[in-house]
Amino acid sequence: MVSTLQVAPSNAEQARAWDGREGAYWAEHADRFDRAIGPYDRHFLAAADVSATDHVLDIGCGTGEITRDVARRADSGRVLGVDLSAAMLRVARQRAADEGLHNADFVQADAQVHPFPAASFDVAVSRTGTMFFADPVAAFRNIGTALRPGGRLVQLVWQPPTGNEWLRSFARALSAGRPLPTPPPDAPGPFSLADPVRVRTVLGAAGFTDVQLEPHSEAMWFGQDAADAERFVLGLHGWMLDGLDDEGRRRAVDDLRATLTAHETDDGVLYASATWIIRATRP
């Protein structure tokens, strides 16, 4: 629980969300989330380039799909997955045990302040898990201390909303014509590392060098059909309906259903998305 977790005070709100309802929803729908982001995995794992003897840190590991993928590659090394969510970590531990991956460990931790053993990892990876730090410079500096000199940091983060049709479409539908609040671009959230200039500034201030951003675009899967996707999306983004009256909620759900139906394909409900794979080095 959050009460026993060492959390930076600035990350307290994120800890409440991820170790609460939000994390529980991700844990319950682990396979869906993994399938949605899955088209990026081959690019991400190729960029991580984990070797058999590497010791790897997986930041914001969630239910542990990347941790397990990396553990299979680092079969003579070790992998540590950290996350704020106890519910997601329970899934991660069970799945690693089911696969007999004895070189994968999981710890509930706030990577911004967790006392990692110094200079003990060859590679730090994160698939969409580094965008929620309240103080990203402090967080990446802390992660950097856990890396050996010459160690690598490899992240997958979202590009700006203009390249992510899925979120723009869902927000447009569920807003029901209202202007939804837009957080500042440097606030914790899905797009806090979307700007390459900010990425280089943050990582440089944290002590990393050789920062490289590589763009990727893939179709994301949200369900077998519109009805299936509607249940999933409302569970994830239903908070956008807060404050609407009954008529407004009906309109918003109808608009969501319409966009999901328009994106049905033989392979399910698909939306365009765009990410950066970010690589950096600890000197």
N, C-alpha and C positions, 0 to 999 in steps of 0.2 A: 504494500500500500504506500501511498505518497507520504504518509506520516513517518515511515521508516526509511525513506529514500533521501539521500543527500542531493538537494536541488538548489541551483543558484536562485536566489530570490526573484531575479528577473524572469526566470523560466517557470515560476510557480503556476501561472495560468496554463501553460502548455502541459505541465505535469498533471494538472487536474483533468484536462481534456483527454490526454493520451492514456492516463491511468484510470480513466473513467469511462463514460459512455462511448466516446469516439474510439478508443482503443478496443473496447469490447465489441463494437460493431465490426471493426477490421478483423478481429480474431474470429468472430462468427462467420465472416465471409472471406476467409483467407484465400480460398481457391479462386474466387472471383477477382480479388485484387491482383493476385499473382498472374492470372490470365490476362487481365487488362493491360498490365505493364510488361507482360512477358515478351512481346516482340522486340523490346530493347535489350533483352538479357544477353543475346549473343554478342552485340556490339560492346556492351558493358563489360562482360567477362573477358572479351578479347583485349580491351583496354587495360583491365586489371592485370592480366598476364601473370597470374599466380603460378608459382612453381611448386614442385612437390615438397620442398622443405621450408617453404615460407611460413612465417607466423603473421596472421592477418587479423586486423581489427575491423569488424563490421558495425558501423555507426547507424543507429536507428534501424536495427535489423528486423523489426516487426516480427512476423511469424516465421522468419528464418530461411526463406527460400534461397536467398543469395548466400547466407552463411553455409547452408548445406552444399550448394554448388561449389563454393570455394573450398570447403572441407574435403570434398571428393578430389579436388585438384591438389590440395596441399596434404596429401595422404601421409606424408612423413613430417608434417608440420602441425600447427594448431591454429584454430580460429576461435576468436572471442566475439560473440554478438552482444551488443548492448542496446537497450531500449528503455523508454520510460514506462511502457505498458506491461503490467504483470500478466494481463490476459493474453496478450500476443506472445509473451515469452513462454507461457505455459504450452501454447500450441507449438512454438519453435522447439522447445525441449522434447516434447512428445514425438514430433516428426523426426528429429535427429535420432532419438532413441530407436524409433521404428526402423530407421534405415541403418542402424548399427554404426553411426558416425561417432566414434569415441573420441575424436580429435576436435569436436565442436563443443564449446561451453557458452553459457548465456548468463548475463548479469543485468539486473535492473539498475540502470544508472543514467544520470544526466552527464553526457559526454562533455559538457561545458566545464564541469568542476570535478568529475570523477578522478580519483588519484590512480591513474594507470601506472603500471611499472614503467619507469623511464627507459627509453631507447630499447624497447622490447619487441617491437613489431616491424616487419619488413614492408608491409603494405597496409594502408587503411582504405576501406571501400565504403561506399554508401549509395544505395539506390533510393533516391528521393527521401533521404532521411536527414539532410543537413540544412534544410531551409527554414527550420523553426526555432533556431537559437535566437534568444533575445540579444545576446552579445556575440555575434559570430567571430569577431576577432579573438576574443578570449577563448571561445570554444575551439577554433582551429589552432590557436597557440597551444592549448592543452592537448589536443590530438597530436600536434607536432612533437610535443615532448615525449609522447609514447612511441614515436617512430625512431628507428635507428638513423644515424646520419646517412643520407642518400636514400632514405625510405620514401615511398611514393604514396600520394593521396589521389584516389580516383573516385569521382562522384558522378551520379546522374541527377540532373536537376531540370526543372521545366524552363523552356524558353518563354518569352512574354505571352500574354493571353492571345495576342493576335494570331499566333501559330497554333493555338490550342482550341480547336473548334468545339470540343466536348464541353469545356467549362463555359465558353461564351454562349453556347446554345442552351445549356441548362440554366445559366443565370438569367438569360433573356426570357425564358419561359416562366421561371419561378418568381421573377420579380413582379409579374403581372402589371407591367408598365411603371412600377415605382423605381426611383433611383436607389439602388442598393449602396450601402456605404462601401467605399473603396479604401482599403488600408494604405498607408504610405508605402512606397516601393521598398523601403528598408525595414519594414515591420516584419516580424516572423510570419511566414505563410508560404504558400506554394510557389510564389514568384519572387521571393526575396533575393534569389541568386540568378534571376533571369537576365540581368544587365551585365554584359561582359566587363564593362568598365568597373562596376562595383565588385565583381568577382575578383578581378586582378588587384583592386585596392585592398579588399578584405584579406585575401590570402597573402599578399605582400606584407601587410601590416602584421600578420600572424607569423611571418618568418619563412614563408614558402617561396620558392623560386620556380622558374621555368613553367609558368602557368599557361596551359593550353586549353582552348575550348573547341570542341568538335561537334558540329550540329548533326542531329539525326531526326528523322520524321518517320512515324509509323501510324498505322491505324490501330486504335484502341477498341477493345471489345467490352460491351456493357451488358450483354444478355443474349439469350437465344432468340428472342423476338421482343417486340415493343412492350408487351405486358410484363415479361420477365425483367427487362431492363428498367421499367417504370418502378417496380418494387424496390430494386436495388438503388436506383438514383434517389428516390424519395427517402430511403433510409439514410443515405449519405448526405444529401443536401436539403432535406426537408425543413431545416431551420430557416431556409430562405422564405418559407411561407408564413413565418411569425408576423403577426400584426395584420394579416389579411382577414377580412370578413368571409363568410361562407361563400358568397358569390365570387370574391376575389380568389379564394382557394380553388374553387371549381374551374375558374378561367385559367389559373396557372397550371393546374394538373392537366387540363385539356391541351394547353399549349405544349407542355412537356410531352404528352402522349403523341402529339402531332409531329414534333421533331424526331422523336424516337422511331415512329413509324416511317418517316421519310428516310431514316438511316438504316432500315432493315435491309440485309443482304442475305445471300445464301449461307454466309458464314456467321450470321448473327448481326447484332446492332453495332455498327462501326462508326467511329468518329476520328477525324484527323487530329494528330497531336504532334508536338515538337519538343525536343529536349536538347540539352547540352551534356556531353560527357566532358568533364573537367579533370585534367591531370595536373599535378603539381608535385614538387620535390622538396623534401626537407634537406637543406644543405648539410 
